[in-house]
Amino acid sequence: MNKGMIKVSVLYTNIEDKSFDMDYYCNTHIPMVKELLGDALKGATVEKGLGGAFTGSKASYIAMGNMYYNSIKEFQTAFGPNAKQIMDDLPNFTDIEPVVQISEVLI
């Protein structure tokens, strides 16, 4: 991604006794989000947590979704009208409350 882009990260904490369906997330939820957000969405990645800093330690996050936009305004304009539909799909793949962070790409 290019310097100055906006990155919206959605992180799912790796909590014992919580569930996360990676197959549904990658093959159903993310394609739906891409379709709803259209051309405003410049790129998206999904990461699966494998471990922590020390051998044998668990990953802090079971999954992370990242979306890239040219500006915060483009994100807000695309996401706002679709927020309910996107958020209503969460129970189909997880019972984890997502953590969202909006960042600017520097390098």
PLY file of the C-alpha trace (Angstrom):
ply
format ascii 1.0
element vertex 107
property float x
property float y
property float z
element edge 106
property int vertex1
property int vertex2
end_header
0.00 0.00 0.00
1.11 3.55 -0.59
2.21 6.22 1.86
-0.71 8.39 2.96
-3.37 5.75 2.44
-5.84 5.01 5.21
-5.81 1.53 6.75
-8.85 0.31 8.64
-7.92 -2.69 10.79
-10.51 -4.96 12.36
-8.92 -7.16 15.01
-10.49 -10.17 16.72
-8.94 -10.90 20.11
-7.88 -14.51 20.68
-10.14 -15.30 23.63
-10.59 -18.80 25.03
-14.16 -20.14 24.71
-14.94 -17.73 21.85
-15.40 -18.83 18.26
-14.20 -17.58 14.88
-15.06 -19.24 11.55
-12.12 -18.34 9.31
-13.62 -20.08 6.28
-16.82 -18.01 6.46
-14.85 -14.83 7.14
-12.57 -15.29 4.11
-15.05 -16.79 1.65
-18.33 -15.06 2.51
-17.90 -12.00 4.75
-14.89 -10.40 3.05
-16.29 -10.83 -0.50
-19.56 -9.26 0.69
-17.68 -6.31 2.22
-15.65 -5.85 -0.99
-18.83 -5.80 -3.07
-20.62 -3.35 -0.76
-17.68 -0.92 -0.51
-16.93 -0.98 -4.22
-14.22 1.15 -5.78
-13.56 3.07 -2.55
-11.85 -0.06 -1.20
-8.36 -0.11 -2.72
-7.20 -3.36 -1.15
-7.90 -5.83 1.62
-5.95 -8.47 3.50
-6.82 -11.08 6.10
-4.29 -12.38 8.60
-4.61 -15.45 10.84
-2.83 -15.26 14.19
-0.35 -18.11 14.68
1.54 -17.21 17.84
3.00 -14.58 20.10
6.51 -13.26 20.55
7.71 -16.29 22.50
7.79 -19.90 21.35
4.56 -21.60 22.32
2.71 -18.40 23.26
-0.66 -17.77 21.69
-1.41 -15.00 19.22
-3.03 -11.90 20.69
-5.49 -11.85 17.80
-7.09 -14.86 16.14
-7.69 -12.82 12.99
-7.11 -9.38 11.55
-8.84 -7.85 8.56
-7.29 -4.81 6.91
-8.90 -2.49 4.38
-7.15 0.29 2.49
-8.62 3.58 1.24
-7.28 6.77 -0.31
-8.84 8.90 2.46
-10.92 8.75 5.62
-13.72 10.50 3.74
-13.77 7.74 1.09
-13.93 5.12 3.85
-16.76 6.91 5.66
-18.72 7.51 2.46
-18.47 3.83 1.45
-18.85 2.24 4.88
-21.56 4.43 6.40
-24.51 3.32 4.24
-23.41 -0.34 4.52
-22.40 -0.47 8.19
-25.57 -2.17 9.41
-25.42 -4.94 6.81
-21.73 -5.55 7.46
-22.09 -5.53 11.25
-25.22 -7.72 11.13
-23.11 -10.44 9.47
-20.65 -10.73 12.38
-22.67 -13.33 14.34
-22.40 -15.62 11.30
-18.67 -16.09 11.93
-17.78 -14.92 15.46
-18.93 -14.05 18.94
-15.87 -11.86 19.48
-16.33 -8.09 19.73
-14.02 -6.61 17.06
-11.46 -3.93 17.84
-11.26 -1.31 15.08
-8.36 1.02 14.40
-8.01 3.61 11.64
-4.40 4.42 10.73
-2.41 6.33 8.15
0.17 4.35 6.18
3.57 6.03 6.64
5.91 3.61 4.85
0 1
1 2
2 3
3 4
4 5
5 6
6 7
7 8
8 9
9 10
10 11
11 12
12 13
13 14
14 15
15 16
16 17
17 18
18 19
19 20
20 21
21 22
22 23
23 24
24 25
25 26
26 27
27 28
28 29
29 30
30 31
31 32
32 33
33 34
34 35
35 36
36 37
37 38
38 39
39 40
40 41
41 42
42 43
43 44
44 45
45 46
46 47
47 48
48 49
49 50
50 51
51 52
52 53
53 54
54 55
55 56
56 57
57 58
58 59
59 60
60 61
61 62
62 63
63 64
64 65
65 66
66 67
67 68
68 69
69 70
70 71
71 72
72 73
73 74
74 75
75 76
76 77
77 78
78 79
79 80
80 81
81 82
82 83
83 84
84 85
85 86
86 87
87 88
88 89
89 90
90 91
91 92
92 93
93 94
94 95
95 96
96 97
97 98
98 99
99 100
100 101
101 102
102 103
103 104
104 105
105 106
